[in-house]
């Protein structure tokens, strides 16, 4: 027995000695070859260890590799999938006898991992061909939670990644994470595990922390609680929830999210406009997630100064993430997101005037960052000075084409539908605008929309416009479309057209604008209708018609939106008897063309007196002569010849010679007609006797 015990002790010492001596006796090349072959077989990728390598078995099993590389999947870039400057792995031997893995050290120094995605394939599915279709459970990431995934006991000591890097590329864009430092606390696979660390995302510092209720439960598909935190220059995200009992990475929980949009946009390759927009997105919500999709419900959301509640869903698997959802907000103000009207080409504008259209390009790149299908219900809606109530806004953003439709909207007493489109799919963006609004109060709407407060009334408005261009100037030069309007029981503020007609005789003699133009004046109407045709920035109206008990008004002309100029002719005519100041002439049928022309900042208003004089002369001649003279005056001959002939016939005289012509009653009467006055009869009241300067017709207000 004593001899047997001695043999066992000698054998034990021999085995221990061999454990120390064997690693020293194995050549480095043989050790490297064996290690490379084992790792290549395990990973399904070629593994090379070109640097120094060492193996130690006692007192702990330890392997050190000075360099390590894992080859990329075929069909991707030629750079390695992963490489590192140093790898150290140390495992306690004795616990292995009891199937307990005790990792004393697992350290990766300067590792770089390159993740690539091409045509539905990826290079990070190790152990099998990434060209195969992923299973539903794996959702394409190669990771499956399954019972029995960790059939052992394990603990981990010094687990670290030092100065790592992760690079992701999908062929169109590249994202980098650098200076990655990670520390793991994993006392047991059945106890809570904690990962913490930091990294730089394109130079932006971030920190993270993750706590799992159980490493075994996580890998084997059991329900596992977690807490996660990501903070820094690109995001502040805190999650508290649990992974579901499932094969994939599905979870539910509570989320508190804050995103600095401008910094995040730059990181994702989209430079958002500077200013007070696209500053911040924040949400507190319940969160549910499956691979590729995250849903927020019962959410309180803040986007810049807009606050809303409802639900959102983010599908992040496409190249452009897809956002869907339905939100409600007490106030939706889109004014900050509408390009400003101020000139930016240096020419400036008059104080309080309209500046020239800018040649600066409108940045539509944010439209190509994501896709969206959103419904927003706003109690109050605002776009610049236009306001509405109970608006339902549907936003459809698809590959750079934005369609915003406002339905069920109540605005300025009316109801209608407004649709705006901005299409940034091509190098030359296109736009369209369509509006159909019924029972609209004209004055407050036009004041808000165009700064025009002269039209009062209730009616319908239809507009259908389209344009292309990269700048406001290009858009206005290409603007085309049509529109129509029909208002009733209203007024034109700032002018009394009946008064203009009454006082036009004084204007003929003085050359000044007739009375009737004043802020306190207005012209009532029963109907105002017309159509508008726009072609390449030139808006034309040929059929404006306004009806009232005393007047009929016709309008025709153009507004050059591109060059900011107007040329318009408004012609009111009396349809009932109006007596003009300066005489007792009945002005029924007399037209007083009012010419509006000039630039948007220097519009002038004048009266076409030549046309007025012709109408008044005909009116006087018709009044004095009557009978067939009216027909003669409306012919194409000379007004003077027609009047002289008609008067001679009426008087029955036909004298000749200078004296005869001088004494000709027709001649003298014609002078009175064309001269705008006639001898005042005795005891006949003059126009000055009428204190208010007008008859019984419609007066100024």
URBEL-V427597 format. One record per residue. RES is the residue in one letter. SS is DSSP state (@ for helix, = for strand, . for the rest). Layout:
# URBEL-V427597
RES&SS / RES&SS
This chain:
# URBEL-V427597
X&. / X&@ / X&@ / X&@ / X&@ / X&@ / X&@ / X&@ / X&@ / X&@ / X&@ / X&@ / X&@ / X&@ / X&@ / X&@ / X&@ / X&@ / X&@ / X&@ / X&@ / X&@ / X&@ / X&@ / X&@ / X&. / X&. / X&@ / X&@ / X&@ / X&@ / X&@ / X&@ / X&@ / X&@ / X&@ / X&@ / X&@ / X&@ / X&@ / X&@ / X&@ / X&@ / X&. / X&. / X&. / X&= / X&= / X&. / X&. / X&. / X&. / X&= / X&= / X&= / X&= / X&. / X&. / X&. / X&= / X&= / X&= / X&= / X&= / X&= / X&. / X&. / X&= / X&= / X&= / X&. / X&. / X&. / X&. / X&. / X&. / X&. / X&. / X&. / X&. / X&. / X&= / X&= / X&= / X&. / X&= / X&= / X&= / X&= / X&= / X&= / X&= / X&. / X&@ / X&@ / X&@ / X&@ / X&@ / X&. / X&= / X&= / X&= / X&= / X&= / X&= / X&= / X&= / X&= / X&= / X&. / X&. / X&= / X&= / X&= / X&= / X&= / X&= / X&= / X&. / X&. / X&= / X&= / X&. / X&. / X&. / X&. / X&. / X&. / X&. / X&. / X&. / X&. / X&. / X&. / X&. / X&. / X&. / X&. / X&. / X&. / X&. / X&. / X&. / X&. / X&. / X&. / X&. / X&. / X&. / X&. / X&. / X&. / X&= / X&= / X&= / X&= / X&= / X&= / X&= / X&= / X&= / X&= / X&= / X&= / X&= / X&= / X&= / X&= / X&= / X&. / X&. / X&. / X&. / X&= / X&= / X&= / X&= / X&= / X&= / X&= / X&= / X&= / X&= / X&= / X&= / X&= / X&. / X&. / X&. / X&. / X&. / X&. / X&= / X&= / X&= / X&= / X&= / X&= / X&= / X&= / X&= / X&. / X&. / X&= / X&= / X&= / X&= / X&= / X&= / X&= / X&= / X&= / X&. / X&. / X&@ / X&@ / X&@ / X&@ / X&@ / X&. / X&. / X&. / X&. / X&= / X&= / X&= / X&= / X&= / X&= / X&= / X&= / X&= / X&. / X&. / X&. / X&= / X&= / X&= / X&= / X&= / X&= / X&= / X&= / X&. / X&. / X&. / X&. / X&. / X&. / X&. / X&= / X&= / X&= / X&= / X&= / X&= / X&= / X&= / X&= / X&= / X&@ / X&@ / X&@ / X&@ / X&@ / X&@ / X&@ / X&. / X&. / X&. / X&. / X&. / X&. / X&. / X&. / X&. / X&. / X&. / X&. / X&= / X&= / X&= / X&= / X&= / X&= / X&= / X&= / X&= / X&= / X&= / X&. / X&. / X&= / X&= / X&= / X&= / X&= / X&= / X&= / X&= / X&= / X&= / X&= / X&. / X&. / X&= / X&= / X&= / X&= / X&= / X&= / X&= / X&= / X&= / X&= / X&. / X&. / X&. / X&. / X&. / X&. / X&= / X&= / X&= / X&= / X&= / X&= / X&= / X&= / X&= / X&= / X&= / X&= / X&. / X&@ / X&@ / X&@ / X&. / X&. / X&. / X&. / X&. / X&. / X&. / X&. / X&. / X&. / X&. / X&. / X&. / X&. / X&. / X&. / X&. / X&. / X&. / X&. / X&. / X&. / X&. / X&= / X&. / X&. / X&. / X&@ / X&@ / X&@ / X&@ / X&. / X&. / X&= / X&= / X&= / X&= / X&= / X&= / X&= / X&= / X&= / X&= / X&= / X&= / X&= / X&. / X&. / X&= / X&= / X&= / X&= / X&= / X&= / X&= / X&= / X&= / X&= / X&= / X&= / X&= / X&. / X&. / X&= / X&= / X&= / X&= / X&= / X&= / X&= / X&= / X&= / X&= / X&= / X&. / X&. / X&= / X&= / X&= / X&= / X&= / X&= / X&= / X&= / X&= / X&= / X&. / X&. / X&. / X&. / X&. / X&. / X&= / X&= / X&= / X&= / X&= / X&= / X&= / X&= / X&= / X&= / X&= / X&= / X&@ / X&@ / X&@ / X&@ / X&@ / X&@ / X&@ / X&@ / X&@ / X&. / X&. / X&. / X&. / X&= / X&= / X&= / X&= / X&= / X&= / X&= / X&= / X&= / X&= / X&= / X&= / X&= / X&= / X&. / X&. / X&= / X&@ / X&@ / X&@ / X&@ / X&@ / X&@ / X&@ / X&. / X&= / X&= / X&= / X&= / X&= / X&= / X&= / X&= / X&= / X&= / X&= / X&= / X&= / X&= / X&= / X&= / X&. / X&@ / X&@ / X&@ / X&@ / X&@ / X&@ / X&. / X&@ / X&@ / X&@ / X&@ / X&@ / X&@ / X&@ / X&. / X&. / X&. / X&. / X&. / X&. / X&= / X&= / X&= / X&= / X&= / X&= / X&= / X&= / X&= / X&= / X&= / X&= / X&= / X&= / X&= / X&= / X&= / X&= / X&= / X&. / X&. / X&= / X&= / X&= / X&= / X&= / X&= / X&= / X&= / X&= / X&= / X&. / X&. / X&. / X&= / X&= / X&= / X&= / X&= / X&= / X&= / X&= / X&= / X&= / X&. / X&. / X&. / X&. / X&= / X&= / X&= / X&= / X&= / X&= / X&= / X&= / X&= / X&= / X&. / X&. / X&. / X&. / X&= / X&. / X&. / X&. / X&. / X&. / X&. / X&= / X&. / X&= / X&. / X&. / X&= / X&= / X&= / X&= / X&= / X&= / X&= / X&= / X&= / X&. / X&. / X&. / X&. / X&= / X&= / X&= / X&= / X&. / X&@ / X&@ / X&@ / X&@ / X&@ / X&@ / X&@ / X&@ / X&@ / X&@ / X&@ / X&@ / X&@ / X&@ / X&@ / X&@ / X&@ / X&. / X&. / X&. / X&@ / X&@ / X&@ / X&@ / X&@ / X&. / X&. / X&. / X&. / X&. / X&@ / X&@ / X&@ / X&@ / X&@ / X&@ / X&@ / X&@ / X&@ / X&@ / X&@ / X&@ / X&@ / X&. / X&. / X&. / X&. / X&. / X&. / X&@ / X&@ / X&@ / X&@ / X&@ / X&@ / X&. / X&@ / X&@ / X&@ / X&@ / X&@ / X&@ / X&@ / X&@ / X&@ / X&@ / X&@ / X&. / X&. / X&. / X&. / X&. / X&. / X&. / X&. / X&. / X&. / X&. / X&@ / X&@ / X&@ / X&. / X&. / X&. / X&. / X&. / X&. / X&. / X&. / X&. / X&. / X&. / X&.
